[in-house]
Amino acid sequence: MEFFTLIAASLFSAAILFIIAKIIGHKQVAQLEFFDYITGITIGSIAAELATTLDKPWWKPTIAMIVFGGVTVALSVFTRKFPRSRKFINGTPTIVMNDGKLYRENMKKAKLELSEFLLLCRQEGYFQLGDIQTAVYEYNGKLSVLPVSTKRPLQPEDMDLAPEPEHIGTEVIMDGKIIGGNLKRRGLNEVWLTKALKEQGYKAAEEIFLGICGEDNRLTLYPIKN
């Protein structure tokens, strides 16, 4: 008897969850706003409790699911009618790079790690930071990139060109710290790095937010600036 009760409770839970999901609307995971994401997890947890906790009244978790779903729908309607409220509810985009400069403090406020920023750049197809004019970290966790004006969507073969292949740079300084392993893989050492820093007017790695060693061991530096 308990087996069939469990099946019935699971089907009822799934039905309620489906109805609430249809009312809220569907988005891709990458498009979910923070509150929607948290609400979805909470409703799913309540639905699981409804399906498995047979010794408690079924109506309590059902009401809780409806309340959470109602709050989500209400917030969605509210933000549509009052667009300015989105800044408080969802947060705001943050400029993390502009005109060749990385904004360390903005990254801290957005809780964006430097390594994560580089990963997002690569995912957007930018392996060289020099190709980026402006990078904006959106409130949904995605990175929007504006390329420099000289980077046109023209393909080399359209002009019968055969450019030399580009190589991925190696991070040798991150947030003021030397990445010794990466230096070693490039066949370099800290003596070379210290000399290269001085050639560009810097005394120590602590002054550098990000240092990338590119082709022919060219060192590109982004100093620590707010």
C-alpha positions in Angstrom: 0.0 0.0 0.0 2.8 2.4 0.9 4.4 1.7 -2.5 1.4 2.9 -4.4 1.0 5.8 -2.1 4.6 6.8 -2.9 3.9 6.6 -6.6 0.8 8.7 -6.3 2.6 11.3 -4.2 5.4 11.5 -6.8 3.0 11.9 -9.7 1.1 14.6 -7.8 4.4 16.4 -7.0 5.5 16.2 -10.6 2.2 17.6 -11.8 2.3 20.5 -9.4 5.9 21.2 -10.3 5.0 21.1 -14.1 2.1 23.5 -13.6 4.2 26.0 -11.6 7.0 25.8 -14.2 4.6 26.5 -17.0 3.2 29.5 -15.1 6.7 30.9 -14.3 7.9 30.4 -17.9 11.0 28.7 -19.2 14.5 30.0 -19.8 17.8 28.4 -20.5 20.0 28.0 -17.5 22.4 30.6 -18.7 19.5 33.1 -18.9 18.2 32.5 -15.4 18.4 35.5 -13.1 19.8 34.8 -9.7 16.5 34.8 -7.8 14.9 32.6 -10.4 17.7 30.1 -10.0 17.4 30.0 -6.2 13.6 29.8 -6.4 13.8 26.9 -8.9 16.1 24.9 -6.6 13.8 25.6 -3.6 10.6 24.5 -5.4 12.4 21.4 -6.6 13.5 20.6 -3.1 9.9 21.1 -1.8 8.6 18.9 -4.6 11.0 16.1 -3.6 9.8 16.4 0.0 6.2 16.2 -1.1 6.9 13.0 -3.0 8.9 11.2 -0.3 7.6 12.4 3.0 4.4 10.4 3.3 3.8 10.8 7.0 3.2 14.6 6.8 0.2 16.5 5.4 0.5 16.8 1.6 -1.0 20.3 1.5 1.8 22.0 3.4 4.5 21.5 0.8 2.0 22.1 -2.0 1.1 25.5 -0.6 4.9 26.3 -0.1 5.5 25.5 -3.8 2.6 27.7 -4.9 3.8 30.6 -2.7 7.4 30.4 -4.1 6.0 30.2 -7.6 3.7 33.1 -7.0 6.5 35.3 -5.6 8.6 34.6 -8.7 5.7 35.5 -11.1 5.0 38.6 -9.0 8.6 39.8 -9.2 8.7 39.2 -12.9 5.6 41.3 -13.4 7.0 44.0 -11.1 10.3 44.3 -12.9 8.5 44.6 -16.2 6.3 47.4 -15.0 9.1 49.1 -13.1 12.4 48.6 -15.1 14.5 50.5 -12.6 13.8 47.9 -9.9 15.9 45.4 -11.9 19.0 47.1 -10.7 18.2 46.3 -7.1 16.7 42.8 -7.8 19.0 41.5 -10.4 22.1 43.6 -10.0 24.0 45.6 -12.7 26.6 44.9 -15.4 30.2 45.7 -14.4 32.9 46.9 -16.7 35.9 44.8 -16.0 38.2 45.9 -18.9 38.2 49.0 -21.1 40.7 50.5 -23.5 43.4 48.0 -22.6 43.0 48.4 -18.8 41.8 45.8 -16.3 39.7 47.1 -13.4 40.8 45.1 -10.4 38.3 46.6 -8.0 35.4 46.1 -10.3 36.4 42.4 -10.6 36.4 42.2 -6.8 33.0 43.8 -6.5 31.6 41.3 -9.1 33.4 38.4 -7.3 35.1 37.6 -10.6 38.4 35.8 -10.4 41.1 36.7 -12.9 41.4 33.1 -14.1 37.7 33.0 -14.6 37.8 36.2 -16.6 40.4 34.7 -18.9 38.3 31.6 -19.3 35.2 33.7 -20.2 37.3 35.6 -22.8 38.5 32.4 -24.4 34.9 31.1 -24.5 33.9 34.2 -26.4 36.7 33.5 -28.9 39.2 36.1 -27.6 42.6 34.5 -26.8 44.4 37.8 -26.9 43.3 40.5 -24.5 44.7 43.1 -27.0 41.8 42.2 -29.2 39.3 43.5 -26.6 38.2 47.1 -26.4 35.6 46.7 -23.6 34.5 43.7 -21.5 31.4 43.8 -19.4 30.5 41.2 -16.8 26.7 40.8 -16.9 24.6 40.1 -13.9 23.7 36.6 -15.2 27.4 35.6 -15.2 28.1 36.0 -18.9 30.8 38.2 -20.4 30.0 40.7 -23.2 32.9 41.7 -25.3 33.4 44.6 -27.7 36.4 44.0 -29.9 38.7 46.7 -31.0 37.7 48.6 -34.1 40.4 47.1 -36.3 39.0 43.6 -35.7 36.6 43.3 -38.6 34.5 40.2 -39.4 36.3 39.9 -42.7 37.8 36.5 -43.4 41.4 36.3 -44.6 40.6 34.0 -47.5 38.2 36.7 -48.8 41.3 38.8 -49.6 43.5 35.8 -50.6 45.6 36.3 -47.4 47.5 33.7 -45.4 48.3 35.2 -42.0 50.7 33.6 -39.6 48.9 31.5 -36.9 48.6 33.1 -33.6 49.6 31.4 -30.3 47.9 31.5 -27.0 49.8 33.6 -24.4 50.8 32.2 -21.1 50.0 33.9 -17.8 53.2 34.5 -15.8 51.9 37.0 -13.3 48.4 36.9 -11.8 47.3 39.4 -9.2 50.8 40.4 -8.3 52.1 36.8 -8.0 54.6 35.1 -10.2 53.4 31.8 -11.8 56.6 29.9 -11.6 55.3 26.8 -13.3 54.2 28.7 -16.4 57.5 30.5 -16.6 59.3 27.1 -16.5 57.1 25.7 -19.2 58.1 28.6 -21.5 61.8 27.9 -20.7 62.1 31.1 -18.7 62.8 32.1 -15.1 62.3 34.9 -12.6 65.6 36.6 -13.5 64.3 37.0 -17.1 60.9 38.2 -15.7 62.5 40.8 -13.4 64.6 42.2 -16.3 61.5 42.3 -18.6 59.5 44.2 -15.9 62.3 46.7 -15.4 62.4 47.3 -19.2 58.8 48.4 -19.0 59.3 50.6 -16.0 58.1 48.3 -13.2 60.2 47.3 -10.2 58.4 44.1 -9.1 55.6 41.7 -9.9 53.5 43.1 -7.1 52.8 46.1 -9.3 51.2 43.9 -12.0 47.6 42.6 -12.0 48.2 40.4 -15.0 51.3 39.6 -17.1 51.1 37.5 -20.2 54.0 36.1 -22.1 53.2 35.9 -25.8 55.0 35.0 -29.0 58.7 35.5 -29.1 58.5 35.9 -25.3 56.9 39.4 -25.6 55.6 40.4 -22.2 52.2 42.2 -22.0 51.5 43.8 -18.7 48.4 45.1 -17.0 49.3 47.0 -13.9 47.3 47.1 -10.7 45.0 50.1 -11.1 41.5 50.7 -9.7 
